[in-house]
Every structure is written in structure tokens, then in C-alpha cells.
Amino acid sequence: MNGLVGVEPHQLKETWFHRALQRAGIEGDSWRPGRGVDENRQVVEAVYSYYGGLFLEYPYLQWAGMASMIGPAFYAGFCDLGFVPDAVRKTVIATFGRASRRLARSAAGDLGFYERTFLTMQKKIFEDQATMHEAYLAGGMPQLEEFYRTRIIDLATLSAWKQIDTGRGNGDAAAVADGNRALLFREQHDIIDRFYLQMLGHRGLEGPAFTYLLTLAGAPSVPGAHSYPERYPLTFAAWFPRGAIRAQTPLADGNIAIFANRWQLIDDDTLPSYLAFVRDHPEQAHDLVATPIRTRMARYRLLARTRGIAAAALTRWHVDVTASPGPLFRGRAAPVRVAAAIRPVIDLSRPPTRESAGFAAGARSRIWMNPGREPVDLAVNLPDGRAYHARAAMAAMLSPAGTGDPDRLTVQLPPTDLDATEELMAQYAASWGFPAREVARWRASVAPSAPAGPNDDDTGLFTYGTRVFTGADVGFVHLEFQVAHHQREREFVVAALFTWDRSAS
């Protein structure tokens, strides 16, 4: 099969999704996140082996290589989280039979919720990314262009694949890396951020406490990368008339469940460390990815890291007293601050520069969001006196390099239901120049055929997708609206996507 042309979007995507399942050796009906790690162990391992296999055969698929390399840390976390709830499920099913799965799920409690959420995240990522990878490998850029033509992916994602394709053809390593970074942003921002938010908001204070513990306990399995508290330690300071005293702790100044914090760690530390490792030590990288994940993950289990965690809690304290007015702990970048913004205005009336967009030195992105993810009234000024207004969950502007000017902005709205999403997209169709019939057609394609239930994630069905509506260009700005739908959760996330050529004037 070299490619599919002229088919419906769902057929196009499901064809390549099932091709990915086949390559990975996964039976779709066996992938049931709601049943915990024990019943999904073979699938979890097959997913990471699939990613590793792609990278070993096609080294320019760096996103897949990073997914395989970071997999041991996540797999170890799955197993640690699932230890108690899986034991509870087994006991309930052994006592009451397999018909008691709903009771078993309830009995697994809060740890079971977090376990299921992480397993669901893994499946959603595979549904999106593996599908595109299979389409590219079989049909090249024409097949990804078909994804774009059928409104499955946006222009930035198509451009990412073009960078990968062009870069591998002419040996442009920077283009390959930039394209793969864009796929990584899509994974973290578009696909799984809402699941981190579910965990963060779970049961009042429990969610923030649990995700903060994850932030403290996390250990990256990418050689050379640092954990969040290593990179961004919580620091206290007191100033006096003749000096200052500051204490650096082993705690984390942030929470990985907050996108701004998580993305900065990835963009500033994990991703550069990974790229340096595969560039400078290709043979070691090959051997590492080729090692079965079950072998690699053992050292990242909590029990195996107990001594290291205890040692860090005792030794990662630093106290400095100085009479100098300059900053202490030089060389440590401050974490992204999610400062409350009152009606932020982002200026795209002309191509923004790093300085005009307020990028920090060396940063490749800027995030606008409120603490706790409270929506904020936001405006984007566009050419010709036009403006986009939204009550947004967050906005993210990206540049392809630490010294380059930005070339894309994403404004993400809070999740909502199908009816409200349809109404909003109808308004956007009238305001931003795409046909209203596209909204009606999309609505018909995603209308639920059965009511949601507590066991809906116990299925091998394809459950994640995106639909992009392309508006009329506004000056140099290309405008799109993406609806990401999580079918089983009955939630829809709308994002306004602004892209532009940095050479535009």
C-alpha cells in the first residue's frame, strides 16, 4: 500500500491506525486502559518497542526514538501506580467473577484513576502519532498532504513533516530536529494536556498533591537529562540591608501537570539532552533503544530508586549568603511563571519578533496562562484591523530556534461538549470565512452512537481525532481552528491556530 487518496477522513486515519497496530503486533480489542497495567502489559511493551523499531530503521524519526528512550521511566511509573489497584482488581474478579469488572474498577480507587489516566494517554498518543508515522512511511509527503487536505492535521503539523522529509533528504539535521520538535509539541499540547489537567483537578487538593509528588519522584530515562527538581529547584530568599541569603531545596519549583512547566523542562532539558545523545553517541543510542523495555525499566522502579531519592532529599540543599546584589545560583534557568494576566493582548498585526513577543533569552516558546488554568479573556490583534477574542485556557507561541523569531501561535479554549462546540464553530465559520456546511458535516461524523458509560475506555476502538477548519488568511497570517475530540470522554477542545512565514513583511 503506497497511499490512499479521495477517501473519507475517518477511513484514511483508521487505515493507518490499524497498519500501526499490525506493525506493533497489537490486537486492537486487547488494548483496554480501564483494566490496568497487568492486563495491558504486553500492549504497553509493544508500543514502546514499536517506537524503538521505527527509530532504529529510520533514525530521522526522532520523535519515535525519544518516545522509546523515555519509555522506561513511564513504564516503571505505570507499574508502580498500578501495583495496588491491580491487586485489588484481581481480588475482586477472583471473588465475584469477570462480570464484576465495574466493581473492580471502582474498588481500585484513586490510584486506579491515575493508573488508567496514564494508560489512556499512551493510547491517545499512539492513535495520533503512530497513524501519521505509518502514513508517511508508506506514502511519503503526498499521504501527509492528504491528511491536510481532509482536514485531519493543521498546517503546522504538515510543515513539521515537510521539515523532516526535506531535512533527511539534504542532510539538514536542524530541519529534522525542528520537525520532530513540532510533533512533540503536538503530543504534549494537543493530545495529552487535558489528561494532566484531569489528574491535577482530581478530588480537590489531592490532584495537585499527587501530581507534585510525581514531579518530585520523576527520573528521566534519557541519558544526560535532568529531573524537574534538579533543573528547577524550589529556592527561598531573604534580603537584608547589606546582603541576602538564599536556600536552594531538593523540592520542585513547578508541577509537570501544568503545561508551561512541563514544556519548559522538555524544551530546555529533555529534548536537547536526547538530541545530543543520539548525535554524539549513535551506537550507544542504538543499543539502548534496541534493549527490551522490560529490561530497561527495572532501574526506574521506585523501590530501586529509594536510596537515590533519600540521598537527594538530604544532599540537594544549598545555602548562600552574599553581599552582592547579583543573582545567586547562576546558570540555573528560572521555571516558566504562570503569572495571572488581565486581558492579555498578543500583537500579530505585523510579524512578531522575539523581543516584541516577550520571549525570554534563549527560550523557544512563550506561554500565557493563569495559575490553576482559570480561563482568561485574551485578544489577538491581526492585520487589517481585525482581532480574535476568546476566553482561553492558555496560549503558546513558538519559534523554531532559540535565536529565531516566532512563527506560530496556538490559543487553546477550555474543553466543552458537542453542542457548545458546534455552536462556537458555526460562529467562527461566519466570522472567519469557512463554509458552515463543514461544521454540519463534522457534527454528523462525531455524533455519539451510544451513551457514555464507565467502561467506555475498555475498548479497542479508535477514540481520538482532530478536525481542522481553515479560515481565510488575514494578511500574512494563516488561520485555522482545530477541534480535538476525545470520543469516549465526550469532550471537545477547540484551538485557534495562527501560523505565518517569518520572512513576511
HUWORA-V656867 format. One record per residue. N is the residue number from 0. NEAR is the number of other C-alpha atoms within 12 Angstrom. Layout:
n->N near->NEAR
n->N near->NEAR
This chain:
n->0 near->15
n->1 near->16
n->2 near->26
n->3 near->29
n->4 near->23
n->5 near->15
n->6 near->17
n->7 near->20
n->8 near->28
n->9 near->27
n->10 near->21
n->11 near->32
n->12 near->40
n->13 near->30
n->14 near->28
n->15 near->36
n->16 near->36
n->17 near->30
n->18 near->30
n->19 near->34
n->20 near->34
n->21 near->20
n->22 near->24
n->23 near->28
n->24 near->22
n->25 near->29
n->26 near->23
n->27 near->29
n->28 near->18
n->29 near->25
n->30 near->38
n->31 near->35
n->32 near->39
n->33 near->40
n->34 near->41
n->35 near->44
n->36 near->41
n->37 near->32
n->38 near->26
n->39 near->35
n->40 near->27
n->41 near->24
n->42 near->33
n->43 near->40
n->44 near->36
n->45 near->32
n->46 near->41
n->47 near->43
n->48 near->38
n->49 near->38
n->50 near->42
n->51 near->37
n->52 near->34
n->53 near->33
n->54 near->32
n->55 near->30
n->56 near->18
n->57 near->23
n->58 near->30
n->59 near->37
n->60 near->43
n->61 near->44
n->62 near->44
n->63 near->38
n->64 near->39
n->65 near->46
n->66 near->41
n->67 near->42
n->68 near->46
n->69 near->37
n->70 near->39
n->71 near->38
n->72 near->35
n->73 near->40
n->74 near->46
n->75 near->37
n->76 near->36
n->77 near->41
n->78 near->37
n->79 near->33
n->80 near->32
n->81 near->39
n->82 near->25
n->83 near->25
n->84 near->33
n->85 near->36
n->86 near->27
n->87 near->26
n->88 near->35
n->89 near->28
n->90 near->21
n->91 near->23
n->92 near->22
n->93 near->16
n->94 near->15
n->95 near->15
n->96 near->15
n->97 near->17
n->98 near->14
n->99 near->20
n->100 near->27
n->101 near->24
n->102 near->24
n->103 near->30
n->104 near->36
n->105 near->23
n->106 near->23
n->107 near->31
n->108 near->25
n->109 near->22
n->110 near->34
n->111 near->35
n->112 near->36
n->113 near->41
n->114 near->37
n->115 near->40
n->116 near->35
n->117 near->38
n->118 near->40
n->119 near->42
n->120 near->36
n->121 near->38
n->122 near->43
n->123 near->42
n->124 near->39
n->125 near->42
n->126 near->37
n->127 near->40
n->128 near->45
n->129 near->40
n->130 near->39
n->131 near->44
n->132 near->41
n->133 near->39
n->134 near->34
n->135 near->34
n->136 near->30
n->137 near->21
n->138 near->23
n->139 near->25
n->140 near->30
n->141 near->23
n->142 near->35
n->143 near->41
n->144 near->31
n->145 near->30
n->146 near->42
n->147 near->32
n->148 near->26
n->149 near->29
n->150 near->33
n->151 near->39
n->152 near->39
n->153 near->41
n->154 near->36
n->155 near->39
n->156 near->38
n->157 near->32
n->158 near->32
n->159 near->35
n->160 near->42
n->161 near->30
n->162 near->31
n->163 near->38
n->164 near->33
n->165 near->23
n->166 near->24
n->167 near->24
n->168 near->14
n->169 near->14
n->170 near->15
n->171 near->17
n->172 near->25
n->173 near->25
n->174 near->28
n->175 near->32
n->176 near->39
n->177 near->40
n->178 near->34
n->179 near->43
n->180 near->43
n->181 near->40
n->182 near->38
n->183 near->32
n->184 near->38
n->185 near->33
n->186 near->33
n->187 near->36
n->188 near->37
n->189 near->46
n->190 near->39
n->191 near->37
n->192 near->36
n->193 near->38
n->194 near->38
n->195 near->36
n->196 near->32
n->197 near->30
n->198 near->35
n->199 near->33
n->200 near->23
n->201 near->23
n->202 near->17
n->203 near->13
n->204 near->14
n->205 near->18
n->206 near->27
n->207 near->26
n->208 near->21
n->209 near->28
n->210 near->31
n->211 near->28
n->212 near->24
n->213 near->34
n->214 near->35
n->215 near->34
n->216 near->36
n->217 near->38
n->218 near->38
n->219 near->39
n->220 near->36
n->221 near->37
n->222 near->29
n->223 near->24
n->224 near->29
n->225 near->27
n->226 near->37
n->227 near->39
n->228 near->39
n->229 near->36
n->230 near->38
n->231 near->35
n->232 near->31
n->233 near->28
n->234 near->30
n->235 near->22
n->236 near->21
n->237 near->17
n->238 near->20
n->239 near->14
n->240 near->11
n->241 near->12
n->242 near->18
n->243 near->21
n->244 near->25
n->245 near->23
n->246 near->23
n->247 near->28
n->248 near->27
n->249 near->30
n->250 near->33
n->251 near->33
n->252 near->32
n->253 near->38
n->254 near->42
n->255 near->38
n->256 near->38
n->257 near->43
n->258 near->44
n->259 near->38
n->260 near->37
n->261 near->40
n->262 near->36
n->263 near->38
n->264 near->40
n->265 near->37
n->266 near->37
n->267 near->34
n->268 near->30
n->269 near->32
n->270 near->37
n->271 near->29
n->272 near->28
n->273 near->37
n->274 near->36
n->275 near->23
n->276 near->27
n->277 near->33
n->278 near->20
n->279 near->16
n->280 near->17
n->281 near->19
n->282 near->15
n->283 near->20
n->284 near->30
n->285 near->27
n->286 near->21
n->287 near->32
n->288 near->41
n->289 near->26
n->290 near->23
n->291 near->27
n->292 near->37
n->293 near->27
n->294 near->20
n->295 near->28
n->296 near->34
n->297 near->24
n->298 near->24
n->299 near->32
n->300 near->32
n->301 near->28
n->302 near->18
n->303 near->16
n->304 near->22
n->305 near->16
n->306 near->15
n->307 near->20
n->308 near->26
n->309 near->17
n->310 near->13
n->311 near->23
n->312 near->22
n->313 near->14
n->314 near->17
n->315 near->24
n->316 near->22
n->317 near->23
n->318 near->20
n->319 near->23
n->320 near->22
n->321 near->21
n->322 near->16
n->323 near->15
n->324 near->14
n->325 near->13
n->326 near->21
n->327 near->27
n->328 near->26
n->329 near->9
n->330 near->9
n->331 near->20
n->332 near->25
n->333 near->29
n->334 near->36
n->335 near->33
n->336 near->25
n->337 near->29
n->338 near->19
n->339 near->20
n->340 near->25
n->341 near->17
n->342 near->20
n->343 near->28
n->344 near->26
n->345 near->35
n->346 near->28
n->347 near->37
n->348 near->28
n->349 near->28
n->350 near->31
n->351 near->35
n->352 near->29
n->353 near->28
n->354 near->18
n->355 near->19
n->356 near->34
n->357 near->24
n->358 near->27
n->359 near->25
n->360 near->19
n->361 near->21
n->362 near->33
n->363 near->36
n->364 near->42
n->365 near->40
n->366 near->41
n->367 near->42
n->368 near->36
n->369 near->28
n->370 near->26
n->371 near->26
n->372 near->33
n->373 near->23
n->374 near->26
n->375 near->29
n->376 near->28
n->377 near->29
n->378 near->27
n->379 near->35
n->380 near->25
n->381 near->28
n->382 near->24
n->383 near->14
n->384 near->14
n->385 near->20
n->386 near->22
n->387 near->31
n->388 near->23
n->389 near->29
n->390 near->28
n->391 near->34
n->392 near->39
n->393 near->45
n->394 near->41
n->395 near->39
n->396 near->40
n->397 near->43
n->398 near->36
n->399 near->33
n->400 near->26
n->401 near->21
n->402 near->18
n->403 near->23
n->404 near->33
n->405 near->36
n->406 near->37
n->407 near->40
n->408 near->36
n->409 near->39
n->410 near->44
n->411 near->41
n->412 near->37
n->413 near->31
n->414 near->32
n->415 near->25
n->416 near->26
n->417 near->30
n->418 near->22
n->419 near->20
n->420 near->32
n->421 near->30
n->422 near->19
n->423 near->29
n->424 near->39
n->425 near->26
n->426 near->19
n->427 near->31
n->428 near->26
n->429 near->18
n->430 near->20
n->431 near->26
n->432 near->23
n->433 near->24
n->434 near->21
n->435 near->24
n->436 near->17
n->437 near->25
n->438 near->32
n->439 near->22
n->440 near->19
n->441 near->33
n->442 near->26
n->443 near->15
n->444 near->22
n->445 near->32
n->446 near->24
n->447 near->21
n->448 near->11
n->449 near->11
n->450 near->13
n->451 near->17
n->452 near->16
n->453 near->19
n->454 near->23
n->455 near->24
n->456 near->34
n->457 near->30
n->458 near->24
n->459 near->28
n->460 near->26
n->461 near->34
n->462 near->36
n->463 near->39
n->464 near->40
n->465 near->38
n->466 near->37
n->467 near->36
n->468 near->40
n->469 near->36
n->470 near->31
n->471 near->21
n->472 near->21
n->473 near->28
n->474 near->23
n->475 near->25
n->476 near->37
n->477 near->32
n->478 near->39
n->479 near->39
n->480 near->42
n->481 near->41
n->482 near->44
n->483 near->45
n->484 near->39
n->485 near->40
n->486 near->31
n->487 near->31
n->488 near->29
n->489 near->28
n->490 near->29
n->491 near->36
n->492 near->41
n->493 near->41
n->494 near->41
n->495 near->44
n->496 near->37
n->497 near->42
n->498 near->38
n->499 near->35
n->500 near->23
n->501 near->22
n->502 near->15
n->503 near->20
n->504 near->15
